[in-house]
Amino acid sequence: MRTIEEIADYILIEHLTIREASKIYGIPKSTLHNRLQRYMAFCDDDTRLQLEKNFYNNSKKKHKRGGMSFKNKYTGKHKKEILKKYK
């Protein structure tokens, strides 16, 4: 099991979301988020600011990723699969 410091560093290096990091490390999203929030209270200011910036940027982009997923589902990539399903 990795320490939360190692996970936080990996998130910053790879610019991961909480969801991506939780899949990689096999930790539930809520648990990872809670541990990171507690870690941020005690880590140095530079690391804390970088993590906050990463979380802010990911939350800003979340609605765009969801929109693209919806678009791909109903046009493009999955359209043929959906049409086959209802034939």
N, CA, C and O atoms as a MOPAC input file, in Angstrom:
PM7 MOZYME 1SCF
protein

 N      0.84600 1    -1.19400 1     0.00000 1
 C      0.00000 1     0.00000 1     0.00000 1
 C      0.87900 1     1.24100 1     0.00000 1
 O      1.81500 1     1.35900 1     0.79100 1
 N      0.57300 1     2.13500 1    -0.87300 1
 C      1.31400 1     3.38700 1    -0.97200 1
 C      0.86500 1     4.34500 1     0.12800 1
 O     -0.27200 1     4.28200 1     0.59400 1
 N      1.76500 1     5.22300 1     0.53100 1
 C      1.38500 1     6.24600 1     1.48900 1
 C      0.65400 1     7.36100 1     0.76700 1
 O      0.75900 1     7.49600 1    -0.45200 1
 N     -0.07800 1     8.15000 1     1.51300 1
 C     -0.85200 1     9.23000 1     0.90600 1
 C      0.07900 1    10.27400 1     0.28100 1
 O     -0.29100 1    10.92900 1    -0.69400 1
 N      1.28200 1    10.43100 1     0.83800 1
 C      2.24500 1    11.36900 1     0.26100 1
 C      2.66200 1    10.92900 1    -1.13800 1
 O      2.76400 1    11.74900 1    -2.05100 1
 N      2.90000 1     9.63800 1    -1.29800 1
 C      3.28100 1     9.10300 1    -2.61000 1
 C      2.14100 1     9.23900 1    -3.61200 1
 O      2.36500 1     9.56900 1    -4.77700 1
 N      0.92600 1     8.98400 1    -3.15600 1
 C     -0.23300 1     9.11600 1    -4.03600 1
 C     -0.41400 1    10.57000 1    -4.45400 1
 O     -0.67700 1    10.85500 1    -5.62200 1
 N     -0.27600 1    11.48300 1    -3.50700 1
 C     -0.42200 1    12.91000 1    -3.81900 1
 C      0.63700 1    13.35100 1    -4.82600 1
 O      0.33900 1    14.09400 1    -5.76000 1
 N      1.86600 1    12.89700 1    -4.63500 1
 C      2.92900 1    13.24600 1    -5.58400 1
 C      2.62900 1    12.69000 1    -6.97100 1
 O      2.85100 1    13.37300 1    -7.97100 1
 N      2.12900 1    11.46000 1    -7.04300 1
 C      1.81000 1    10.84600 1    -8.33200 1
 C      0.66000 1    11.59200 1    -9.01700 1
 O      0.67400 1    11.77800 1   -10.23300 1
 N     -0.32600 1    12.01400 1    -8.23500 1
 C     -1.43800 1    12.78800 1    -8.78500 1
 C     -0.91900 1    14.07900 1    -9.40200 1
 O     -1.35700 1    14.47900 1   -10.48100 1
 N      0.01600 1    14.73000 1    -8.71300 1
 C      0.55800 1    15.98900 1    -9.22500 1
 C      1.42500 1    15.78200 1   -10.46300 1
 O      1.36600 1    16.57200 1   -11.40500 1
 N      2.22100 1    14.73300 1   -10.46400 1
 C      3.10800 1    14.46900 1   -11.60600 1
 C      2.29600 1    14.12700 1   -12.85200 1
 O      2.56700 1    14.64300 1   -13.93600 1
 N      1.30700 1    13.26000 1   -12.69500 1
 C      0.52900 1    12.76400 1   -13.83800 1
 C     -0.73300 1    13.58000 1   -14.11900 1
 O     -1.43000 1    13.31400 1   -15.09800 1
 N     -1.03900 1    14.57600 1   -13.27000 1
 C     -2.24200 1    15.40900 1   -13.41600 1
 C     -3.50500 1    14.54200 1   -13.44900 1
 O     -4.34400 1    14.68300 1   -14.33900 1
 N     -3.62600 1    13.64800 1   -12.47300 1
 C     -4.74700 1    12.71800 1   -12.41100 1
 C     -5.93600 1    13.32500 1   -11.68300 1
 O     -5.79400 1    14.24900 1   -10.88200 1
 N     -7.10300 1    12.78800 1   -11.97800 1
 C     -8.29500 1    13.11400 1   -11.20100 1
 C     -8.35800 1    12.13700 1   -10.02600 1
 O     -7.63000 1    11.14500 1    -9.98400 1
 N     -9.23900 1    12.43800 1    -9.08000 1
 C     -9.43400 1    11.53500 1    -7.94700 1
 C     -9.91000 1    10.17100 1    -8.44900 1
 O     -9.47000 1     9.13400 1    -7.95400 1
 N    -10.80200 1    10.17800 1    -9.42600 1
 C    -11.34200 1     8.92400 1    -9.98000 1
 C    -10.22900 1     8.07900 1   -10.59700 1
 O    -10.15500 1     6.87500 1   -10.34900 1
 N     -9.36900 1     8.70000 1   -11.39500 1
 C     -8.27400 1     7.96300 1   -12.03800 1
 C     -7.31500 1     7.39900 1   -10.99900 1
 O     -6.89100 1     6.24700 1   -11.10000 1
 N     -6.97300 1     8.20700 1   -10.00500 1
 C     -6.04400 1     7.75600 1    -8.96200 1
 C     -6.65400 1     6.62600 1    -8.13800 1
 O     -5.95700 1     5.68600 1    -7.75500 1
 N     -7.94900 1     6.71600 1    -7.86800 1
 C     -8.58700 1     5.66000 1    -7.07600 1
 C     -8.60900 1     4.33500 1    -7.82700 1
 O     -8.49000 1     3.27300 1    -7.21600 1
 N     -8.76000 1     4.39000 1    -9.14900 1
 C     -8.71200 1     3.16000 1    -9.94200 1
 C     -7.31000 1     2.56300 1    -9.93100 1
 O     -7.15400 1     1.34800 1    -9.80800 1
 N     -6.29800 1     3.40100 1   -10.05600 1
 C     -4.91800 1     2.92300 1   -10.08600 1
 C     -4.53700 1     2.26600 1    -8.76600 1
 O     -3.91900 1     1.20100 1    -8.75400 1
 N     -4.90600 1     2.89800 1    -7.65200 1
 C     -4.48100 1     2.40700 1    -6.33700 1
 C     -5.48900 1     1.49600 1    -5.65800 1
 O     -5.21000 1     0.96400 1    -4.58400 1
 N     -6.65600 1     1.30500 1    -6.26300 1
 C     -7.65200 1     0.40400 1    -5.69300 1
 C     -8.25300 1     0.91400 1    -4.39500 1
 O     -8.56800 1     0.13200 1    -3.49800 1
 N     -8.41300 1     2.23700 1    -4.29600 1
 C     -8.98700 1     2.86600 1    -3.11200 1
 C    -10.29100 1     3.53100 1    -3.53800 1
 O    -10.34500 1     4.14100 1    -4.60600 1
 N    -11.34500 1     3.42800 1    -2.72700 1
 C    -12.57700 1     4.13200 1    -3.08000 1
 C    -12.34200 1     5.64200 1    -3.21700 1
 O    -11.50800 1     6.21800 1    -2.51700 1
 N    -13.08500 1     6.26500 1    -4.12200 1
 C    -12.90400 1     7.69900 1    -4.38900 1
 C    -13.09700 1     8.53400 1    -3.13100 1
 O    -12.30000 1     9.42900 1    -2.84800 1
 N    -14.14200 1     8.24700 1    -2.38200 1
 C    -14.42700 1     9.05200 1    -1.19200 1
 C    -13.32400 1     8.91000 1    -0.14900 1
 O    -12.95500 1     9.88800 1     0.50100 1
 N    -12.79900 1     7.70200 1     0.01500 1
 C    -11.71700 1     7.47300 1     0.96500 1
 C    -10.46900 1     8.22600 1     0.53700 1
 O     -9.82700 1     8.88500 1     1.35500 1
 N    -10.12500 1     8.13100 1    -0.73000 1
 C     -8.94200 1     8.82300 1    -1.23700 1
 C     -9.10200 1    10.33400 1    -1.08500 1
 O     -8.16500 1    11.02000 1    -0.67600 1
 N    -10.27300 1    10.84800 1    -1.41000 1
 C    -10.51900 1    12.28400 1    -1.28900 1
 C    -10.39500 1    12.73200 1     0.16100 1
 O     -9.77400 1    13.75900 1     0.43700 1
 N    -10.97700 1    11.97800 1     1.09100 1
 C    -10.88900 1    12.32600 1     2.50900 1
 C     -9.44700 1    12.29500 1     3.00100 1
 O     -9.01900 1    13.19200 1     3.72700 1
 N     -8.70300 1    11.27600 1     2.61400 1
 C     -7.30500 1    11.18400 1     3.04000 1
 C     -6.47400 1    12.32500 1     2.46400 1
 O     -5.60900 1    12.87100 1     3.14800 1
 N     -6.73500 1    12.68500 1     1.20800 1
 C     -6.00600 1    13.79900 1     0.61000 1
 C     -6.35600 1    15.11500 1     1.29600 1
 O     -5.48000 1    15.95300 1     1.50900 1
 N     -7.62500 1    15.30400 1     1.64400 1
 C     -8.01900 1    16.53400 1     2.33800 1
 C     -7.32400 1    16.63500 1     3.69800 1
 O     -6.86300 1    17.70800 1     4.08600 1
 N     -7.25200 1    15.51400 1     4.41600 1
 C     -6.55500 1    15.51700 1     5.71200 1
 C     -5.06500 1    15.75300 1     5.52700 1
 O     -4.44800 1    16.47300 1     6.31200 1
 N     -4.47900 1    15.14900 1     4.48900 1
 C     -3.05200 1    15.31600 1     4.20700 1
 C     -2.73600 1    16.76500 1     3.86500 1
 O     -1.69500 1    17.28800 1     4.26200 1
 N     -3.63800 1    17.41700 1     3.12600 1
 C     -3.40600 1    18.79200 1     2.70500 1
 C     -3.33400 1    19.74900 1     3.89400 1
 O     -2.70600 1    20.80300 1     3.79800 1
 N     -3.96700 1    19.39800 1     5.00500 1
 C     -3.92000 1    20.25000 1     6.19200 1
 C     -2.52600 1    20.26300 1     6.81800 1
 O     -2.15900 1    21.22400 1     7.49400 1
 N     -1.74700 1    19.20100 1     6.59600 1
 C     -0.44400 1    19.08500 1     7.23700 1
 C      0.74500 1    19.20200 1     6.29100 1
 O      1.88100 1    19.31700 1     6.75300 1
 N      0.51600 1    19.17700 1     4.97700 1
 C      1.63400 1    19.21300 1     4.03100 1
 C      2.11200 1    20.65500 1     3.84700 1
 O      1.47500 1    21.59700 1     4.31800 1
 N      3.21900 1    20.80800 1     3.17100 1
 C      3.75500 1    22.15000 1     2.95100 1
 C      2.85300 1    22.93500 1     2.00000 1
 O      2.06700 1    22.36000 1     1.24600 1
 N      2.98200 1    24.24200 1     2.05400 1
 C      2.08200 1    25.12300 1     1.29400 1
 C      2.17100 1    24.90500 1    -0.21100 1
 O      1.15600 1    24.96900 1    -0.90500 1
 N      3.36100 1    24.64900 1    -0.71900 1
 C      3.52900 1    24.46600 1    -2.16300 1
 C      2.74700 1    23.25000 1    -2.65600 1
 O      2.03900 1    23.32600 1    -3.66000 1
 N      2.87900 1    22.13700 1    -1.94800 1
 C      2.16300 1    20.91200 1    -2.32600 1
 C      0.65300 1    21.12300 1    -2.21000 1
 O     -0.10800 1    20.70900 1    -3.08500 1
 N      0.23000 1    21.76600 1    -1.13100 1
 C     -1.19900 1    22.01600 1    -0.92500 1
 C     -1.76400 1    22.86500 1    -2.05500 1
 O     -2.83500 1    22.56200 1    -2.58300 1
 N     -1.05700 1    23.91800 1    -2.42800 1
 C     -1.54100 1    24.78700 1    -3.50000 1
 C     -1.59400 1    24.05500 1    -4.84000 1
 O     -2.51900 1    24.25900 1    -5.62600 1
 N     -0.60300 1    23.20500 1    -5.09700 1
 C     -0.60100 1    22.42800 1    -6.34100 1
 C     -1.78100 1    21.46100 1    -6.38400 1
 O     -2.43200 1    21.31700 1    -7.41800 1
 N     -2.05800 1    20.79600 1    -5.25400 1
 C     -3.19000 1    19.87100 1    -5.19500 1
 C     -4.51500 1    20.61900 1    -5.38000 1
 O     -5.39200 1    20.16500 1    -6.11400 1
 N     -4.65000 1    21.75600 1    -4.71600 1
 C     -5.87100 1    22.53800 1    -4.87100 1
 C     -6.06400 1    22.99000 1    -6.31400 1
 O     -7.17700 1    22.95200 1    -6.84100 1
 N     -4.97800 1    23.41600 1    -6.94900 1
 C     -5.04900 1    23.84100 1    -8.34800 1
 C     -5.46100 1    22.66800 1    -9.24100 1
 O     -6.28700 1    22.82800 1   -10.13900 1
 N     -4.87900 1    21.48400 1    -8.98800 1
 C     -5.22000 1    20.29200 1    -9.75900 1
 C     -6.69500 1    19.94100 1    -9.59200 1
 O     -7.37400 1    19.65400 1   -10.57800 1
 N     -7.20400 1    19.96100 1    -8.34800 1
 C     -8.60700 1    19.65000 1    -8.09400 1
 C     -9.51500 1    20.69000 1    -8.75000 1
 O    -10.55300 1    20.34100 1    -9.31200 1
 N     -9.13000 1    21.95800 1    -8.68200 1
 C     -9.94000 1    23.02000 1    -9.28300 1
 C    -10.01000 1    22.85700 1   -10.80200 1
 O    -11.08300 1    22.95700 1   -11.39700 1
 N     -8.85300 1    22.60400 1   -11.42000 1
 C     -8.82800 1    22.42000 1   -12.87600 1
 C     -9.66000 1    21.22000 1   -13.30000 1
 O    -10.37100 1    21.28100 1   -14.30300 1
 N     -9.57700 1    20.12500 1   -12.54200 1
 C    -10.36900 1    18.94000 1   -12.87300 1
 C    -11.85800 1    19.20700 1   -12.71800 1
 O    -12.65500 1    18.73500 1   -13.52900 1
 N    -12.24700 1    19.95500 1   -11.69200 1
 C    -13.66800 1    20.23300 1   -11.51300 1
 C    -14.17700 1    21.17800 1   -12.59600 1
 O    -15.34000 1    21.09300 1   -12.98800 1
 N    -13.31900 1    22.08200 1   -13.08700 1
 C    -13.71500 1    22.97500 1   -14.17700 1
 C    -13.94500 1    22.20100 1   -15.46400 1
 O    -14.82200 1    22.55900 1   -16.25100 1
 N    -13.17000 1    21.14300 1   -15.69100 1
 C    -13.24400 1    20.38400 1   -16.93400 1
 C    -14.26200 1    19.24400 1   -16.87200 1
 O    -14.55900 1    18.62700 1   -17.89600 1
 N    -14.79700 1    18.95900 1   -15.68800 1
 C    -15.66700 1    17.80200 1   -15.50900 1
 C    -16.90300 1    17.86400 1   -16.39600 1
 O    -17.28000 1    16.85400 1   -16.99200 1
 N    -17.53500 1    19.01600 1   -16.49600 1
 C    -18.75200 1    19.11600 1   -17.29900 1
 C    -18.45300 1    18.92100 1   -18.78000 1
 O    -19.30000 1    18.42300 1   -19.52300 1
 N    -17.26300 1    19.30600 1   -19.21300 1
 C    -16.89500 1    19.09900 1   -20.62000 1
 C    -16.68100 1    17.61800 1   -20.91200 1
 O    -17.09700 1    17.12400 1   -21.96000 1
 N    -16.03100 1    16.90900 1   -19.98600 1
 C    -15.81300 1    15.47100 1   -20.18200 1
 C    -17.14200 1    14.73500 1   -20.21400 1
 O    -17.32900 1    13.81800 1   -21.01200 1
 N    -18.06900 1    15.13700 1   -19.34400 1
 C    -19.39300 1    14.51100 1   -19.33500 1
 C    -20.14600 1    14.77700 1   -20.61700 1
 O    -20.82700 1    13.89300 1   -21.13600 1
 N    -20.03200 1    15.98500 1   -21.13100 1
 C    -20.69000 1    16.34000 1   -22.38500 1
 C    -20.13000 1    15.56200 1   -23.55300 1
 O    -20.87900 1    15.11400 1   -24.42200 1
 N    -18.81100 1    15.39500 1   -23.58300 1
 C    -18.18100 1    14.63000 1   -24.65700 1
 C    -18.58000 1    13.16200 1   -24.57500 1
 O    -18.78800 1    12.51400 1   -25.60100 1
 N    -18.68600 1    12.64300 1   -23.37200 1
 C    -19.09900 1    11.25300 1   -23.19500 1
 C    -20.52000 1    11.06000 1   -23.73300 1
 O    -20.80000 1    10.07900 1   -24.42100 1
 N    -21.40400 1    11.99200 1   -23.41800 1
 C    -22.78700 1    11.92500 1   -23.90000 1
 C    -22.82400 1    12.02100 1   -25.42200 1
 O    -23.54200 1    11.27500 1   -26.08700 1
 N    -22.04000 1    12.94900 1   -25.95800 1
 C    -21.99700 1    13.13000 1   -27.41000 1
 C    -21.49900 1    11.86400 1   -28.10100 1
 O    -22.07800 1    11.42800 1   -29.09600 1
 N    -20.42500 1    11.27500 1   -27.57600 1
 C    -19.87400 1    10.05200 1   -28.16800 1
 C    -20.84900 1     8.88900 1   -28.06400 1
 O    -20.88000 1     8.01400 1   -28.92900 1
 N    -21.64200 1     8.88600 1   -27.00100 1
 C    -22.58000 1     7.79100 1   -26.81800 1
 C    -23.69700 1     7.82700 1   -27.86300 1
 O    -24.09800 1     6.78700 1   -28.38500 1
 N    -24.18900 1     9.00600 1   -28.16100 1
 C    -25.34800 1     9.10800 1   -29.03000 1
 C    -25.04100 1     9.53300 1   -30.46600 1
 O    -25.93500 1     9.54600 1   -31.31200 1
 N    -23.82200 1     9.87000 1   -30.73600 1
 C    -23.38000 1    10.13700 1   -32.10600 1
 C    -22.00600 1     9.51700 1   -32.21000 1
 O    -21.37900 1     9.37000 1   -31.16000 1
 N    -21.50600 1     9.16600 1   -33.26300 1
 C    -20.11900 1     8.71900 1   -33.31600 1
 C    -19.87600 1     7.30500 1   -32.85000 1
 O    -20.47100 1     6.36300 1   -33.37300 1
 N    -19.00400 1     7.14600 1   -31.86700 1
 C    -18.43700 1     5.85900 1   -31.47600 1
 C    -19.47100 1     4.78100 1   -31.17200 1
 O    -19.38200 1     3.66900 1   -31.69400 1
 N    -20.44600 1     5.10000 1   -30.33600 1
 C    -21.36200 1     4.06200 1   -29.86400 1
 C    -22.67500 1     4.02200 1   -30.64300 1
 O    -23.55400 1     3.22100 1   -30.32500 1
 N    -22.81600 1     4.86100 1   -31.63900 1
 C    -24.07900 1     4.94200 1   -32.37000 1
 C    -24.44900 1     3.60900 1   -33.01200 1
 O    -25.60200 1     3.18400 1   -32.93900 1
 N    -23.47600 1     2.94500 1   -33.64100 1
 C    -23.74700 1     1.65800 1   -34.28500 1
 C    -24.18600 1     0.61400 1   -33.27300 1
 O    -25.08500 1    -0.18400 1   -33.53600 1
 N    -23.53700 1     0.62700 1   -32.10400 1
 C    -23.90100 1    -0.32900 1   -31.05800 1
 C    -25.32100 1    -0.09500 1   -30.56900 1
 O    -26.06000 1    -1.04800 1   -30.31800 1
 N    -25.70200 1     1.15800 1   -30.43600 1
 C    -27.04600 1     1.49000 1   -29.96500 1
 C    -28.07400 1     1.08100 1   -31.00900 1
 O    -29.12000 1     0.52800 1   -30.66700 1
 N    -27.78600 1     1.34900 1   -32.28400 1
 C    -28.71400 1     0.97200 1   -33.34500 1
 C    -28.88600 1    -0.53200 1   -33.42100 1
 O    -30.00100 1    -1.01100 1   -33.62800 1
 N    -27.80200 1    -1.29600 1   -33.25700 1
 C    -27.89100 1    -2.76100 1   -33.25800 1
 C    -28.75600 1    -3.25300 1   -32.11400 1
 O    -29.49300 1    -4.22800 1   -32.25900 1
 N    -28.66600 1    -2.58300 1   -30.98200 1
 C    -29.38900 1    -2.99000 1   -29.78500 1
 C    -30.89500 1    -2.90500 1   -30.00500 1
 O    -31.64200 1    -3.73300 1   -29.48300 1
 N    -31.35100 1    -1.91700 1   -30.76900 1
 C    -32.78400 1    -1.71300 1   -30.94000 1
 C    -33.32900 1    -2.26600 1   -32.25700 1
 O    -34.49500 1    -2.03400 1   -32.57600 1
 N    -32.53500 1    -2.97400 1   -33.01300 1
 C    -33.03500 1    -3.58400 1   -34.26200 1
 C    -33.65000 1    -4.91800 1   -33.96400 1
 O    -34.12900 1    -5.59400 1   -34.87400 1

